[in-house]
Amino acid sequence: MWPGRLTWQIEATVGVWHSVVVGDAGEPQLSLQLGLKPAARWGFGHGWFVEAGVGLNFVAPRYRAGDRRFSTRLNFGDHIALGLRFGERRQHELQLRVEHFSNAGLRNPNPGEDFGQVRYVWRY
């Protein structure tokens, strides 16, 4: 019906979030993020694709930045991306991605956090 190809993948992530907590005299805080997210990818054209996914993330200790504080360690993460796969075997990938994390209103406060990313992937 539509040109292109729809594929699915499971994304496992490990991240470190660095923030400065104003209330603690500017002390930096590191939070470890572990995530698992199914994502759908629609490929079209010559290597171009759009991708979207929603999954669960564990963030410990609970994320704090300025006056923003997550009330839960378990949060949802969703993303949308525009990307390009290239190379002889399409082994390189470049993405422009926006990601949002929050607990979906299960507990307050729920300020959420948004990240803009440029991502490079090399598939070997």
Backbone as XML, in Angstrom:
<?xml version="1.0"?>
<chain id="A" units="angstrom">
  <residue number="1" name="MET">
    <atom name="N" x="0.829" y="-1.190" z="0.000"/>
    <atom name="CA" x="0.000" y="0.000" z="0.000"/>
    <atom name="C" x="0.873" y="1.255" z="0.000"/>
  </residue>
  <residue number="2" name="TRP">
    <atom name="N" x="1.857" y="1.342" z="0.907"/>
    <atom name="CA" x="2.780" y="2.468" z="0.949"/>
    <atom name="C" x="4.127" y="2.014" z="0.433"/>
  </residue>
  <residue number="3" name="PRO">
    <atom name="N" x="4.848" y="2.908" z="-0.227"/>
    <atom name="CA" x="6.205" y="2.518" z="-0.626"/>
    <atom name="C" x="7.104" y="2.443" z="0.602"/>
  </residue>
  <residue number="4" name="GLY">
    <atom name="N" x="8.083" y="1.588" z="0.554"/>
    <atom name="CA" x="9.002" y="1.463" z="1.685"/>
    <atom name="C" x="8.817" y="0.152" z="2.396"/>
  </residue>
  <residue number="5" name="ARG">
    <atom name="N" x="9.476" y="0.055" z="3.539"/>
    <atom name="CA" x="9.478" y="-1.202" z="4.298"/>
    <atom name="C" x="9.385" y="-0.909" z="5.791"/>
  </residue>
  <residue number="6" name="LEU">
    <atom name="N" x="8.488" y="-1.603" z="6.485"/>
    <atom name="CA" x="8.325" y="-1.450" z="7.928"/>
    <atom name="C" x="9.033" y="-2.598" z="8.629"/>
  </residue>
  <residue number="7" name="THR">
    <atom name="N" x="9.909" y="-2.268" z="9.573"/>
    <atom name="CA" x="10.609" y="-3.282" z="10.358"/>
    <atom name="C" x="10.482" y="-2.945" z="11.833"/>
  </residue>
  <residue number="8" name="TRP">
    <atom name="N" x="10.766" y="-3.942" z="12.682"/>
    <atom name="CA" x="10.702" y="-3.798" z="14.137"/>
    <atom name="C" x="12.043" y="-4.187" z="14.731"/>
  </residue>
  <residue number="9" name="GLN">
    <atom name="N" x="12.373" y="-3.603" z="15.861"/>
    <atom name="CA" x="13.585" y="-3.972" z="16.580"/>
    <atom name="C" x="13.381" y="-3.715" z="18.069"/>
  </residue>
  <residue number="10" name="ILE">
    <atom name="N" x="14.194" y="-4.360" z="18.871"/>
    <atom name="CA" x="14.203" y="-4.119" z="20.310"/>
    <atom name="C" x="15.506" y="-3.374" z="20.616"/>
  </residue>
  <residue number="11" name="GLU">
    <atom name="N" x="15.389" y="-2.262" z="21.294"/>
    <atom name="CA" x="16.555" y="-1.451" z="21.640"/>
    <atom name="C" x="16.838" y="-1.589" z="23.130"/>
  </residue>
  <residue number="12" name="ALA">
    <atom name="N" x="18.036" y="-2.002" z="23.461"/>
    <atom name="CA" x="18.487" y="-2.047" z="24.858"/>
    <atom name="C" x="19.489" y="-0.916" z="25.027"/>
  </residue>
  <residue number="13" name="THR">
    <atom name="N" x="19.308" y="-0.095" z="26.056"/>
    <atom name="CA" x="20.183" y="1.065" z="26.247"/>
    <atom name="C" x="20.772" y="1.101" z="27.647"/>
  </residue>
  <residue number="14" name="VAL">
    <atom name="N" x="21.957" y="1.654" z="27.709"/>
    <atom name="CA" x="22.627" y="1.981" z="28.965"/>
    <atom name="C" x="23.099" y="3.418" z="28.798"/>
  </residue>
  <residue number="15" name="GLY">
    <atom name="N" x="22.739" y="4.268" z="29.726"/>
    <atom name="CA" x="23.128" y="5.669" z="29.634"/>
    <atom name="C" x="23.510" y="6.223" z="30.990"/>
  </residue>
  <residue number="16" name="VAL">
    <atom name="N" x="24.233" y="7.328" z="30.959"/>
    <atom name="CA" x="24.570" y="8.067" z="32.174"/>
    <atom name="C" x="24.088" y="9.493" z="31.972"/>
  </residue>
  <residue number="17" name="TRP">
    <atom name="N" x="23.255" y="9.957" z="32.868"/>
    <atom name="CA" x="22.748" y="11.320" z="32.820"/>
    <atom name="C" x="23.529" y="12.146" z="33.828"/>
  </residue>
  <residue number="18" name="HIS">
    <atom name="N" x="24.044" y="13.251" z="33.387"/>
    <atom name="CA" x="24.809" y="14.154" z="34.249"/>
    <atom name="C" x="24.005" y="15.433" z="34.423"/>
  </residue>
  <residue number="19" name="SER">
    <atom name="N" x="23.788" y="15.843" z="35.656"/>
    <atom name="CA" x="23.055" y="17.085" z="35.921"/>
    <atom name="C" x="23.715" y="17.817" z="37.077"/>
  </residue>
  <residue number="20" name="VAL">
    <atom name="N" x="23.384" y="19.096" z="37.196"/>
    <atom name="CA" x="23.852" y="19.894" z="38.323"/>
    <atom name="C" x="22.627" y="20.215" z="39.171"/>
  </residue>
  <residue number="21" name="VAL">
    <atom name="N" x="22.695" y="19.866" z="40.443"/>
    <atom name="CA" x="21.577" y="20.061" z="41.359"/>
    <atom name="C" x="21.797" y="21.376" z="42.091"/>
  </residue>
  <residue number="22" name="VAL">
    <atom name="N" x="20.993" y="22.387" z="41.745"/>
    <atom name="CA" x="21.165" y="23.728" z="42.284"/>
    <atom name="C" x="21.000" y="23.751" z="43.798"/>
  </residue>
  <residue number="23" name="GLY">
    <atom name="N" x="20.036" y="23.017" z="44.320"/>
    <atom name="CA" x="19.780" y="23.018" z="45.754"/>
    <atom name="C" x="20.910" y="22.426" z="46.579"/>
  </residue>
  <residue number="24" name="ASP">
    <atom name="N" x="21.805" y="21.697" z="45.953"/>
    <atom name="CA" x="22.936" y="21.077" z="46.647"/>
    <atom name="C" x="24.239" y="21.807" z="46.335"/>
  </residue>
  <residue number="25" name="ALA">
    <atom name="N" x="24.178" y="23.134" z="46.276"/>
    <atom name="CA" x="25.349" y="23.992" z="46.049"/>
    <atom name="C" x="26.074" y="23.652" z="44.746"/>
  </residue>
  <residue number="26" name="GLY">
    <atom name="N" x="25.300" y="23.332" z="43.719"/>
    <atom name="CA" x="25.901" y="23.078" z="42.417"/>
    <atom name="C" x="26.607" y="21.754" z="42.293"/>
  </residue>
  <residue number="27" name="GLU">
    <atom name="N" x="26.324" y="20.822" z="43.191"/>
    <atom name="CA" x="26.969" y="19.508" z="43.126"/>
    <atom name="C" x="26.458" y="18.727" z="41.921"/>
  </residue>
  <residue number="28" name="PRO">
    <atom name="N" x="27.353" y="18.091" z="41.168"/>
    <atom name="CA" x="26.892" y="17.279" z="40.045"/>
    <atom name="C" x="26.282" y="15.969" z="40.538"/>
  </residue>
  <residue number="29" name="GLN">
    <atom name="N" x="25.338" y="15.455" z="39.765"/>
    <atom name="CA" x="24.730" y="14.166" z="40.075"/>
    <atom name="C" x="24.766" y="13.318" z="38.819"/>
  </residue>
  <residue number="30" name="LEU">
    <atom name="N" x="25.114" y="12.060" z="38.993"/>
    <atom name="CA" x="25.080" y="11.107" z="37.894"/>
    <atom name="C" x="23.963" y="10.109" z="38.152"/>
  </residue>
  <residue number="31" name="SER">
    <atom name="N" x="23.180" y="9.834" z="37.127"/>
    <atom name="CA" x="22.132" y="8.821" z="37.206"/>
    <atom name="C" x="22.384" y="7.800" z="36.107"/>
  </residue>
  <residue number="32" name="LEU">
    <atom name="N" x="22.260" y="6.527" z="36.450"/>
    <atom name="CA" x="22.403" y="5.448" z="35.491"/>
    <atom name="C" x="21.030" y="5.128" z="34.906"/>
  </residue>
  <residue number="33" name="GLN">
    <atom name="N" x="20.950" y="5.017" z="33.592"/>
    <atom name="CA" x="19.699" y="4.712" z="32.915"/>
    <atom name="C" x="19.840" y="3.386" z="32.186"/>
  </residue>
  <residue number="34" name="LEU">
    <atom name="N" x="18.927" y="2.450" z="32.460"/>
    <atom name="CA" x="18.856" y="1.163" z="31.766"/>
    <atom name="C" x="17.488" y="1.086" z="31.104"/>
  </residue>
  <residue number="35" name="GLY">
    <atom name="N" x="17.447" y="0.772" z="29.822"/>
    <atom name="CA" x="16.166" y="0.782" z="29.126"/>
    <atom name="C" x="15.995" y="-0.372" z="28.167"/>
  </residue>
  <residue number="36" name="LEU">
    <atom name="N" x="14.737" y="-0.689" z="27.914"/>
    <atom name="CA" x="14.355" y="-1.704" z="26.940"/>
    <atom name="C" x="13.136" y="-1.167" z="26.197"/>
  </residue>
  <residue number="37" name="LYS">
    <atom name="N" x="13.250" y="-1.093" z="24.857"/>
    <atom name="CA" x="12.213" y="-0.415" z="24.090"/>
    <atom name="C" x="12.010" y="-1.062" z="22.726"/>
  </residue>
  <residue number="38" name="PRO">
    <atom name="N" x="10.790" y="-1.503" z="22.406"/>
    <atom name="CA" x="10.497" y="-1.897" z="21.032"/>
    <atom name="C" x="10.345" y="-0.647" z="20.169"/>
  </residue>
  <residue number="39" name="ALA">
    <atom name="N" x="10.825" y="-0.725" z="18.926"/>
    <atom name="CA" x="10.745" y="0.424" z="18.027"/>
    <atom name="C" x="10.359" y="-0.046" z="16.630"/>
  </residue>
  <residue number="40" name="ALA">
    <atom name="N" x="9.571" y="0.773" z="15.954"/>
    <atom name="CA" x="9.177" y="0.514" z="14.569"/>
    <atom name="C" x="9.956" y="1.461" z="13.672"/>
  </residue>
  <residue number="41" name="ARG">
    <atom name="N" x="10.402" y="0.936" z="12.541"/>
    <atom name="CA" x="11.174" y="1.740" z="11.590"/>
    <atom name="C" x="10.574" y="1.561" z="10.204"/>
  </residue>
  <residue number="42" name="TRP">
    <atom name="N" x="10.273" y="2.692" z="9.575"/>
    <atom name="CA" x="9.767" y="2.676" z="8.210"/>
    <atom name="C" x="10.855" y="3.228" z="7.300"/>
  </residue>
  <residue number="43" name="GLY">
    <atom name="N" x="11.426" y="2.369" z="6.473"/>
    <atom name="CA" x="12.479" y="2.765" z="5.548"/>
    <atom name="C" x="11.898" y="3.144" z="4.212"/>
  </residue>
  <residue number="44" name="PHE">
    <atom name="N" x="12.417" y="4.216" z="3.641"/>
    <atom name="CA" x="11.945" y="4.679" z="2.334"/>
    <atom name="C" x="13.119" y="5.318" z="1.596"/>
  </residue>
  <residue number="45" name="GLY">
    <atom name="N" x="12.969" y="5.503" z="0.306"/>
    <atom name="CA" x="14.005" y="6.170" z="-0.477"/>
    <atom name="C" x="15.301" y="5.375" z="-0.492"/>
  </residue>
  <residue number="46" name="HIS">
    <atom name="N" x="16.405" y="6.057" z="-0.532"/>
    <atom name="CA" x="17.735" y="5.444" z="-0.599"/>
    <atom name="C" x="18.409" y="5.481" z="0.762"/>
  </residue>
  <residue number="47" name="GLY">
    <atom name="N" x="17.939" y="4.656" z="1.679"/>
    <atom name="CA" x="18.536" y="4.574" z="3.007"/>
    <atom name="C" x="17.861" y="5.420" z="4.069"/>
  </residue>
  <residue number="48" name="TRP">
    <atom name="N" x="16.919" y="6.261" z="3.714"/>
    <atom name="CA" x="16.232" y="7.115" z="4.691"/>
    <atom name="C" x="15.222" y="6.306" z="5.490"/>
  </residue>
  <residue number="49" name="PHE">
    <atom name="N" x="14.980" y="6.714" z="6.744"/>
    <atom name="CA" x="13.971" y="6.062" z="7.572"/>
    <atom name="C" x="13.446" y="7.009" z="8.635"/>
  </residue>
  <residue number="50" name="VAL">
    <atom name="N" x="12.256" y="6.712" z="9.130"/>
    <atom name="CA" x="11.719" y="7.344" z="10.333"/>
    <atom name="C" x="11.513" y="6.213" z="11.331"/>
  </residue>
  <residue number="51" name="GLU">
    <atom name="N" x="11.676" y="6.534" z="12.603"/>
    <atom name="CA" x="11.600" y="5.509" z="13.647"/>
    <atom name="C" x="10.887" y="6.080" z="14.860"/>
  </residue>
  <residue number="52" name="ALA">
    <atom name="N" x="10.135" y="5.229" z="15.554"/>
    <atom name="CA" x="9.461" y="5.623" z="16.790"/>
    <atom name="C" x="9.404" y="4.421" z="17.721"/>
  </residue>
  <residue number="53" name="GLY">
    <atom name="N" x="9.497" y="4.683" z="19.026"/>
    <atom name="CA" x="9.440" y="3.600" z="19.999"/>
    <atom name="C" x="9.018" y="4.096" z="21.368"/>
  </residue>
  <residue number="54" name="VAL">
    <atom name="N" x="8.492" y="3.172" z="22.170"/>
    <atom name="CA" x="8.097" y="3.448" z="23.558"/>
    <atom name="C" x="8.509" y="2.246" z="24.390"/>
  </residue>
  <residue number="55" name="GLY">
    <atom name="N" x="9.147" y="2.503" z="25.553"/>
    <atom name="CA" x="9.566" y="1.399" z="26.404"/>
    <atom name="C" x="9.767" y="1.822" z="27.843"/>
  </residue>
  <residue number="56" name="LEU">
    <atom name="N" x="10.317" y="0.911" z="28.642"/>
    <atom name="CA" x="10.547" y="1.145" z="30.067"/>
    <atom name="C" x="12.015" y="1.455" z="30.334"/>
  </residue>
  <residue number="57" name="ASN">
    <atom name="N" x="12.243" y="2.317" z="31.312"/>
    <atom name="CA" x="13.594" y="2.710" z="31.711"/>
    <atom name="C" x="13.684" y="2.753" z="33.228"/>
  </residue>
  <residue number="58" name="PHE">
    <atom name="N" x="14.799" y="2.287" z="33.720"/>
    <atom name="CA" x="15.113" y="2.362" z="35.147"/>
    <atom name="C" x="16.219" y="3.395" z="35.297"/>
  </residue>
  <residue number="59" name="VAL">
    <atom name="N" x="15.982" y="4.426" z="36.123"/>
    <atom name="CA" x="16.938" y="5.515" z="36.320"/>
    <atom name="C" x="17.260" y="5.599" z="37.811"/>
  </residue>
  <residue number="60" name="ALA">
    <atom name="N" x="18.533" y="5.355" z="38.175"/>
    <atom name="CA" x="18.926" y="5.366" z="39.585"/>
    <atom name="C" x="20.287" y="6.053" z="39.747"/>
  </residue>
  <residue number="61" name="PRO">
    <atom name="N" x="20.442" y="6.870" z="40.777"/>
    <atom name="CA" x="19.369" y="7.335" z="41.659"/>
    <atom name="C" x="18.358" y="8.170" z="40.869"/>
  </residue>
  <residue number="62" name="ARG">
    <atom name="N" x="17.211" y="8.436" z="41.506"/>
    <atom name="CA" x="16.179" y="9.219" z="40.821"/>
    <atom name="C" x="16.785" y="10.506" z="40.291"/>
  </residue>
  <residue number="63" name="TYR">
    <atom name="N" x="16.448" y="10.829" z="39.053"/>
    <atom name="CA" x="17.012" y="11.986" z="38.360"/>
    <atom name="C" x="16.583" y="13.300" z="39.003"/>
  </residue>
  <residue number="64" name="ARG">
    <atom name="N" x="17.555" y="14.193" z="39.189"/>
    <atom name="CA" x="17.306" y="15.552" z="39.674"/>
    <atom name="C" x="18.138" y="16.511" z="38.836"/>
  </residue>
  <residue number="65" name="ALA">
    <atom name="N" x="17.541" y="17.638" z="38.469"/>
    <atom name="CA" x="18.256" y="18.693" z="37.748"/>
    <atom name="C" x="17.595" y="20.015" z="38.104"/>
  </residue>
  <residue number="66" name="GLY">
    <atom name="N" x="18.340" y="20.891" z="38.770"/>
    <atom name="CA" x="17.740" y="22.145" z="39.221"/>
    <atom name="C" x="16.598" y="21.860" z="40.169"/>
  </residue>
  <residue number="67" name="ASP">
    <atom name="N" x="15.421" y="22.430" z="39.889"/>
    <atom name="CA" x="14.252" y="22.172" z="40.735"/>
    <atom name="C" x="13.380" y="21.048" z="40.169"/>
  </residue>
  <residue number="68" name="ARG">
    <atom name="N" x="13.862" y="20.374" z="39.141"/>
    <atom name="CA" x="13.132" y="19.255" z="38.530"/>
    <atom name="C" x="13.593" y="17.950" z="39.166"/>
  </residue>
  <residue number="69" name="ARG">
    <atom name="N" x="12.625" y="17.158" z="39.640"/>
    <atom name="CA" x="12.935" y="15.881" z="40.281"/>
    <atom name="C" x="11.962" y="14.814" z="39.800"/>
  </residue>
  <residue number="70" name="PHE">
    <atom name="N" x="12.518" y="13.684" z="39.391"/>
    <atom name="CA" x="11.664" y="12.541" z="39.065"/>
    <atom name="C" x="11.208" y="11.923" z="40.385"/>
  </residue>
  <residue number="71" name="SER">
    <atom name="N" x="9.954" y="11.497" z="40.455"/>
    <atom name="CA" x="9.447" y="10.881" z="41.685"/>
    <atom name="C" x="9.583" y="9.362" z="41.656"/>
  </residue>
  <residue number="72" name="THR">
    <atom name="N" x="9.928" y="8.797" z="40.513"/>
    <atom name="CA" x="10.040" y="7.338" z="40.390"/>
    <atom name="C" x="11.351" y="6.961" z="39.704"/>
  </residue>
  <residue number="73" name="ARG">
    <atom name="N" x="11.811" y="5.759" z="39.990"/>
    <atom name="CA" x="12.993" y="5.233" z="39.283"/>
    <atom name="C" x="12.597" y="4.569" z="37.972"/>
  </residue>
  <residue number="74" name="LEU">
    <atom name="N" x="11.382" y="4.013" z="37.937"/>
    <atom name="CA" x="10.874" y="3.370" z="36.728"/>
    <atom name="C" x="10.101" y="4.406" z="35.920"/>
  </residue>
  <residue number="75" name="ASN">
    <atom name="N" x="10.541" y="4.631" z="34.682"/>
    <atom name="CA" x="9.937" y="5.648" z="33.825"/>
    <atom name="C" x="9.733" y="5.099" z="32.422"/>
  </residue>
  <residue number="76" name="PHE">
    <atom name="N" x="8.872" y="5.765" z="31.696"/>
    <atom name="CA" x="8.665" y="5.439" z="30.294"/>
    <atom name="C" x="9.574" y="6.326" z="29.460"/>
  </residue>
  <residue number="77" name="GLY">
    <atom name="N" x="10.031" y="5.793" z="28.354"/>
    <atom name="CA" x="10.822" y="6.578" z="27.420"/>
    <atom name="C" x="10.266" y="6.384" z="26.027"/>
  </residue>
  <residue number="78" name="ASP">
    <atom name="N" x="10.087" y="7.481" z="25.309"/>
    <atom name="CA" x="9.644" y="7.374" z="23.927"/>
    <atom name="C" x="10.535" y="8.234" z="23.049"/>
  </residue>
  <residue number="79" name="HIS">
    <atom name="N" x="10.626" y="7.868" z="21.789"/>
    <atom name="CA" x="11.454" y="8.635" z="20.868"/>
    <atom name="C" x="10.857" y="8.645" z="19.471"/>
  </residue>
  <residue number="80" name="ILE">
    <atom name="N" x="11.290" y="9.631" z="18.708"/>
    <atom name="CA" x="11.010" y="9.700" z="17.281"/>
    <atom name="C" x="12.302" y="10.155" z="16.626"/>
  </residue>
  <residue number="81" name="ALA">
    <atom name="N" x="12.599" y="9.592" z="15.452"/>
    <atom name="CA" x="13.875" y="9.879" z="14.804"/>
    <atom name="C" x="13.726" y="9.899" z="13.287"/>
  </residue>
  <residue number="82" name="LEU">
    <atom name="N" x="14.608" y="10.662" z="12.667"/>
    <atom name="CA" x="14.783" y="10.658" z="11.223"/>
    <atom name="C" x="16.223" y="10.250" z="10.988"/>
  </residue>
  <residue number="83" name="GLY">
    <atom name="N" x="16.452" y="9.278" z="10.101"/>
    <atom name="CA" x="17.807" y="8.794" z="9.920"/>
    <atom name="C" x="18.134" y="8.390" z="8.506"/>
  </residue>
  <residue number="84" name="LEU">
    <atom name="N" x="19.417" y="8.092" z="8.315"/>
    <atom name="CA" x="19.937" y="7.671" z="7.026"/>
    <atom name="C" x="20.935" y="6.550" z="7.238"/>
  </residue>
  <residue number="85" name="ARG">
    <atom name="N" x="20.738" y="5.424" z="6.535"/>
    <atom name="CA" x="21.715" y="4.321" z="6.533"/>
    <atom name="C" x="22.518" y="4.433" z="5.251"/>
  </residue>
  <residue number="86" name="PHE">
    <atom name="N" x="23.838" y="4.256" z="5.363"/>
    <atom name="CA" x="24.683" y="4.398" z="4.194"/>
    <atom name="C" x="25.902" y="3.495" z="4.317"/>
  </residue>
  <residue number="87" name="GLY">
    <atom name="N" x="26.699" y="3.456" z="3.266"/>
    <atom name="CA" x="27.858" y="2.581" z="3.216"/>
    <atom name="C" x="27.603" y="1.426" z="2.270"/>
  </residue>
  <residue number="88" name="GLU">
    <atom name="N" x="28.657" y="0.691" z="1.959"/>
    <atom name="CA" x="28.552" y="-0.429" z="1.017"/>
    <atom name="C" x="27.506" y="-1.457" z="1.446"/>
  </residue>
  <residue number="89" name="ARG">
    <atom name="N" x="27.479" y="-1.761" z="2.730"/>
    <atom name="CA" x="26.527" y="-2.754" z="3.269"/>
    <atom name="C" x="25.482" y="-2.087" z="4.171"/>
  </residue>
  <residue number="90" name="ARG">
    <atom name="N" x="25.323" y="-0.782" z="4.026"/>
    <atom name="CA" x="24.414" y="0.004" z="4.904"/>
    <atom name="C" x="24.805" y="-0.179" z="6.370"/>
  </residue>
  <residue number="91" name="GLN">
    <atom name="N" x="26.104" y="-0.256" z="6.633"/>
    <atom name="CA" x="26.587" y="-0.508" z="7.989"/>
    <atom name="C" x="26.677" y="0.766" z="8.828"/>
  </residue>
  <residue number="92" name="HIS">
    <atom name="N" x="26.569" y="1.924" z="8.208"/>
    <atom name="CA" x="26.617" y="3.199" z="8.943"/>
    <atom name="C" x="25.213" y="3.781" z="9.017"/>
  </residue>
  <residue number="93" name="GLU">
    <atom name="N" x="24.964" y="4.479" z="10.123"/>
    <atom name="CA" x="23.645" y="5.066" z="10.323"/>
    <atom name="C" x="23.808" y="6.385" z="11.072"/>
  </residue>
  <residue number="94" name="LEU">
    <atom name="N" x="23.111" y="7.396" z="10.613"/>
    <atom name="CA" x="23.106" y="8.704" z="11.264"/>
    <atom name="C" x="21.658" y="9.061" z="11.561"/>
  </residue>
  <residue number="95" name="GLN">
    <atom name="N" x="21.390" y="9.476" z="12.807"/>
    <atom name="CA" x="20.017" y="9.776" z="13.240"/>
    <atom name="C" x="19.939" y="11.142" z="13.886"/>
  </residue>
  <residue number="96" name="LEU">
    <atom name="N" x="18.843" y="11.830" z="13.647"/>
    <atom name="CA" x="18.439" y="13.012" z="14.401"/>
    <atom name="C" x="17.256" y="12.553" z="15.224"/>
  </residue>
  <residue number="97" name="ARG">
    <atom name="N" x="17.366" y="12.635" z="16.555"/>
    <atom name="CA" x="16.408" y="11.951" z="17.434"/>
    <atom name="C" x="15.984" y="12.848" z="18.587"/>
  </residue>
  <residue number="98" name="VAL">
    <atom name="N" x="14.698" y="12.772" z="18.947"/>
    <atom name="CA" x="14.154" y="13.459" z="20.117"/>
    <atom name="C" x="13.597" y="12.387" z="21.039"/>
  </residue>
  <residue number="99" name="GLU">
    <atom name="N" x="13.996" y="12.450" z="22.327"/>
    <atom name="CA" x="13.573" y="11.446" z="23.302"/>
    <atom name="C" x="12.937" y="12.129" z="24.505"/>
  </residue>
  <residue number="100" name="HIS">
    <atom name="N" x="11.890" y="11.522" z="25.046"/>
    <atom name="CA" x="11.193" y="12.055" z="26.228"/>
    <atom name="C" x="11.099" y="10.956" z="27.277"/>
  </residue>
  <residue number="101" name="PHE">
    <atom name="N" x="11.375" y="11.316" z="28.530"/>
    <atom name="CA" x="11.279" y="10.386" z="29.655"/>
    <atom name="C" x="10.349" y="10.970" z="30.709"/>
  </residue>
  <residue number="102" name="SER">
    <atom name="N" x="9.428" y="10.157" z="31.237"/>
    <atom name="CA" x="8.560" y="10.547" z="32.349"/>
    <atom name="C" x="7.897" y="9.288" z="32.896"/>
  </residue>
  <residue number="103" name="ASN">
    <atom name="N" x="7.153" y="9.452" z="34.016"/>
    <atom name="CA" x="6.473" y="8.281" z="34.572"/>
    <atom name="C" x="5.006" y="8.210" z="34.128"/>
  </residue>
  <residue number="104" name="ALA">
    <atom name="N" x="4.655" y="8.985" z="33.105"/>
    <atom name="CA" x="3.304" y="8.974" z="32.514"/>
    <atom name="C" x="2.222" y="9.361" z="33.514"/>
  </residue>
  <residue number="105" name="GLY">
    <atom name="N" x="2.561" y="10.166" z="34.506"/>
    <atom name="CA" x="1.575" y="10.633" z="35.471"/>
    <atom name="C" x="1.205" y="9.636" z="36.546"/>
  </residue>
  <residue number="106" name="LEU">
    <atom name="N" x="1.979" y="8.565" z="36.705"/>
    <atom name="CA" x="1.668" y="7.564" z="37.726"/>
    <atom name="C" x="1.931" y="8.074" z="39.131"/>
  </residue>
  <residue number="107" name="ARG">
    <atom name="N" x="2.833" y="9.038" z="39.258"/>
    <atom name="CA" x="3.163" y="9.608" z="40.567"/>
    <atom name="C" x="3.658" y="11.035" z="40.361"/>
  </residue>
  <residue number="108" name="ASN">
    <atom name="N" x="3.395" y="11.901" z="41.324"/>
    <atom name="CA" x="3.845" y="13.301" z="41.236"/>
    <atom name="C" x="5.001" y="13.554" z="42.182"/>
  </residue>
  <residue number="109" name="PRO">
    <atom name="N" x="5.928" y="14.419" z="41.834"/>
    <atom name="CA" x="5.957" y="15.212" z="40.609"/>
    <atom name="C" x="6.376" y="14.376" z="39.405"/>
  </residue>
  <residue number="110" name="ASN">
    <atom name="N" x="5.972" y="14.857" z="38.236"/>
    <atom name="CA" x="6.280" y="14.177" z="36.980"/>
    <atom name="C" x="6.718" y="15.221" z="35.950"/>
  </residue>
  <residue number="111" name="PRO">
    <atom name="N" x="7.886" y="15.842" z="36.159"/>
    <atom name="CA" x="8.288" y="16.915" z="35.248"/>
    <atom name="C" x="8.706" y="16.420" z="33.868"/>
  </residue>
  <residue number="112" name="GLY">
    <atom name="N" x="9.187" y="15.187" z="33.779"/>
    <atom name="CA" x="9.685" y="14.670" z="32.511"/>
    <atom name="C" x="10.981" y="15.352" z="32.105"/>
  </residue>
  <residue number="113" name="GLU">
    <atom name="N" x="11.642" y="14.771" z="31.147"/>
    <atom name="CA" x="12.877" y="15.348" z="30.612"/>
    <atom name="C" x="12.964" y="14.999" z="29.143"/>
  </residue>
  <residue number="114" name="ASP">
    <atom name="N" x="13.384" y="15.972" z="28.334"/>
    <atom name="CA" x="13.515" y="15.791" z="26.896"/>
    <atom name="C" x="14.981" y="15.907" z="26.498"/>
  </residue>
  <residue number="115" name="PHE">
    <atom name="N" x="15.387" y="15.087" z="25.532"/>
    <atom name="CA" x="16.748" y="15.102" z="25.025"/>
    <atom name="C" x="16.719" y="15.162" z="23.506"/>
  </residue>
  <residue number="116" name="GLY">
    <atom name="N" x="17.527" y="16.008" z="22.926"/>
    <atom name="CA" x="17.753" y="16.029" z="21.491"/>
    <atom name="C" x="19.093" y="15.347" z="21.247"/>
  </residue>
  <residue number="117" name="GLN">
    <atom name="N" x="19.168" y="14.493" z="20.244"/>
    <atom name="CA" x="20.386" y="13.714" z="20.014"/>
    <atom name="C" x="20.730" y="13.649" z="18.537"/>
  </residue>
  <residue number="118" name="VAL">
    <atom name="N" x="22.022" y="13.626" z="18.265"/>
    <atom name="CA" x="22.548" y="13.213" z="16.975"/>
    <atom name="C" x="23.264" y="11.905" z="17.263"/>
  </residue>
  <residue number="119" name="ARG">
    <atom name="N" x="22.843" y="10.827" z="16.605"/>
    <atom name="CA" x="23.384" y="9.489" z="16.907"/>
    <atom name="C" x="24.049" y="8.910" z="15.674"/>
  </residue>
  <residue number="120" name="TYR">
    <atom name="N" x="25.166" y="8.243" z="15.919"/>
    <atom name="CA" x="25.874" y="7.507" z="14.877"/>
    <atom name="C" x="25.928" y="6.045" z="15.295"/>
  </residue>
  <residue number="121" name="VAL">
    <atom name="N" x="25.599" y="5.148" z="14.375"/>
    <atom name="CA" x="25.639" y="3.710" z="14.627"/>
    <atom name="C" x="26.499" y="3.063" z="13.561"/>
  </residue>
  <residue number="122" name="TRP">
    <atom name="N" x="27.360" y="2.166" z="13.972"/>
    <atom name="CA" x="28.155" y="1.368" z="13.041"/>
    <atom name="C" x="27.832" y="-0.085" z="13.293"/>
  </residue>
  <residue number="123" name="ARG">
    <atom name="N" x="27.263" y="-0.731" z="12.322"/>
    <atom name="CA" x="26.910" y="-2.151" z="12.418"/>
    <atom name="C" x="28.032" y="-2.953" z="11.793"/>
  </residue>
  <residue number="124" name="TYR">
    <atom name="N" x="28.657" y="-3.817" z="12.584"/>
    <atom name="CA" x="29.791" y="-4.591" z="12.070"/>
    <atom name="C" x="29.445" y="-6.050" z="11.902"/>
  </residue>
</chain>
